[in-house]
Amino acid sequence: MSPASGWKITWPWALFGLQAVCVFFLVFEEVVDRAVGEQHGGLVGIDFLENLVVTVLVLGLVASGLQIRRSLTQQRRMEQQIKAASGAFANLLEEHFEAWGLTPSESDVALLALKGFSISEIADVRKTAEGTVKAQCNAIYRKAGVTGRPQLLSLFIDELFDGTLVKNGAEKAEPAV
């Protein structure tokens, strides 16, 4: 978890704590007023209004706590789904690479190509000649039954849209309403 995501989780609880302190002092003040028998100088309805405000604040505090908990639970679930989908996508790539009979070098080149690296960037990363990378790319495309990088990428995108990836590794997320 990054420091930024830790802050995103901490600040709602900090605000909740501040709200709880305020509610505590208002409730405490009301209890002390009742214990001492303090009157408000004959203003009709002021006690009722104060009690109503305190009651609404207490209910708001409870509702805020439940909402924060629900939001954080949903956030954790979504993070788990992203992890599962990411892992499933890696497995999907590996399965296809094995089914196509790619060598380990070709698998590395295919992965870098799918990530959007250019031929020269792949050659630099792999410390090989550009001609070698071009030959490996052509072998990958031939084994995969496609004519180039866009079609290779579309094979995996199509599986994502068909739900194959979701069924294999992650729960299907319900659309937001």
C-alpha positions in Angstrom: 0.0 0.0 0.0 1.4 3.4 -1.0 1.6 6.3 1.4 -1.1 8.1 -0.7 -3.5 5.2 -0.4 -2.8 5.1 3.3 -3.8 8.7 3.6 -7.0 8.1 1.6 -8.0 5.5 4.2 -6.9 7.5 7.2 -8.5 10.9 6.5 -12.2 9.6 6.6 -11.5 8.0 10.0 -9.8 11.2 11.2 -12.8 13.2 10.2 -15.0 10.6 11.9 -12.9 10.9 15.0 -13.3 14.7 15.0 -17.1 14.3 14.5 -17.2 11.8 17.4 -15.3 14.3 19.7 -17.8 17.0 18.9 -20.8 14.7 19.5 -19.2 13.6 22.8 -18.9 17.1 24.0 -22.4 18.0 23.0 -23.8 14.9 24.7 -21.7 15.6 27.8 -22.9 19.2 27.9 -26.5 18.1 27.7 -26.0 15.5 30.5 -24.3 18.1 32.7 -27.1 20.6 32.1 -29.7 18.0 33.1 -27.8 16.9 36.2 -27.4 20.5 37.4 -30.9 21.4 36.4 -29.9 24.3 34.3 -32.7 26.3 32.7 -32.5 28.4 29.6 -34.2 31.5 30.9 -37.8 30.7 29.8 -37.1 30.2 26.1 -39.8 27.7 25.1 -38.5 24.9 22.9 -34.8 25.5 23.3 -34.3 22.2 25.2 -36.2 20.4 22.5 -34.1 22.0 19.8 -30.8 21.1 21.5 -31.9 17.5 22.1 -33.0 17.3 18.4 -29.6 18.6 17.3 -27.7 16.2 19.5 -29.8 13.3 18.4 -29.3 14.1 14.7 -25.5 14.5 15.2 -25.4 11.1 16.9 -27.3 9.5 14.1 -25.1 11.2 11.6 -22.0 9.9 13.4 -23.3 6.3 13.2 -24.3 6.7 9.5 -20.9 8.2 8.7 -19.1 5.3 10.4 -21.1 2.7 8.6 -20.6 4.5 5.2 -16.8 4.8 5.8 -16.6 1.1 6.7 -18.7 0.1 3.6 -16.6 2.3 1.3 -13.3 0.9 2.6 -14.6 -2.6 2.3 -15.7 -2.0 -1.3 -12.3 -0.4 -2.0 -10.5 -3.5 -0.7 -12.7 -5.8 -2.7 -12.0 -3.8 -5.9 -8.3 -3.9 -5.2 -8.5 -7.7 -4.8 -10.4 -8.0 -8.1 -7.8 -5.9 -9.9 -5.0 -8.1 -8.4 -7.0 -11.2 -9.5 -7.6 -9.9 -13.0 -3.9 -8.9 -13.3 -2.8 -12.4 -12.2 -5.4 -13.9 -14.6 -4.1 -11.8 -17.5 -0.5 -13.0 -16.8 -1.7 -16.6 -16.7 -3.7 -16.0 -19.9 -0.5 -14.7 -21.6 1.5 -17.6 -20.4 -1.1 -20.1 -21.6 -1.2 -18.6 -25.1 2.6 -18.4 -25.3 2.8 -22.1 -24.4 0.0 -23.1 -26.8 1.8 -21.2 -29.6 5.1 -22.9 -28.7 7.0 -19.7 -28.1 10.5 -20.0 -26.9 11.4 -18.2 -23.6 13.1 -15.4 -25.7 10.1 -15.1 -27.9 7.8 -15.0 -24.9 9.9 -12.1 -23.5 9.8 -10.2 -26.8 6.0 -10.8 -27.1 5.4 -9.5 -23.6 7.5 -6.4 -24.3 5.7 -5.9 -27.6 2.3 -6.1 -25.9 3.5 -3.5 -23.4 4.1 -1.2 -26.3 7.9 -1.2 -26.5 9.3 -0.4 -30.0 11.6 -2.8 -31.8 14.7 -0.7 -30.8 13.5 -0.5 -27.2 13.0 -4.2 -27.0 16.5 -4.7 -28.5 18.0 -2.4 -25.9 16.2 -4.1 -23.0 17.2 -7.6 -24.3 20.7 -6.5 -25.4 20.2 -7.9 -28.8 20.3 -6.6 -32.4 17.1 -5.0 -33.8 17.2 -7.6 -36.6 17.0 -10.4 -34.0 14.0 -8.8 -32.4 12.3 -8.3 -35.8 12.9 -12.0 -36.6 11.5 -13.0 -33.2 8.4 -10.8 -33.7 7.8 -12.3 -37.1 8.0 -15.8 -35.5 5.6 -14.8 -32.8 3.1 -13.4 -35.2 3.3 -16.5 -37.4 2.9 -18.8 -34.4 -0.1 -16.8 -33.1 -1.7 -16.6 -36.6 -1.7 -12.9 -36.8 -0.1 -10.4 -39.1 1.3 -7.9 -36.6 1.4 -6.4 -33.2 -2.1 -4.8 -33.3 -3.7 -8.1 -34.1 -1.7 -9.8 -31.4 -2.9 -7.3 -28.9 -6.5 -7.6 -30.1 -6.5 -11.3 -29.4 -6.1 -10.6 -25.7 -8.4 -7.6 -25.7 -11.1 -9.7 -27.3 -10.8 -12.3 -24.5 -11.1 -9.5 -21.9 -14.3 -8.2 -23.5 -15.7 -11.8 -23.9 -15.2 -12.2 -20.2 -12.8 -15.1 -20.4 -10.3 -13.4 -18.2 -13.0 -12.4 -15.7 -14.3 -16.0 -15.5 -10.8 -17.4 -15.1 -9.4 -15.2 -12.3 -11.7 -12.5 -11.0 -15.2 -12.1 -9.9 -17.3 -10.1 -12.4 -17.7 -6.6 -11.1 -21.3 -5.3 -11.2 -21.8 -2.1 -13.2 -22.2 1.1 -11.1 -25.7 2.3 -10.8 
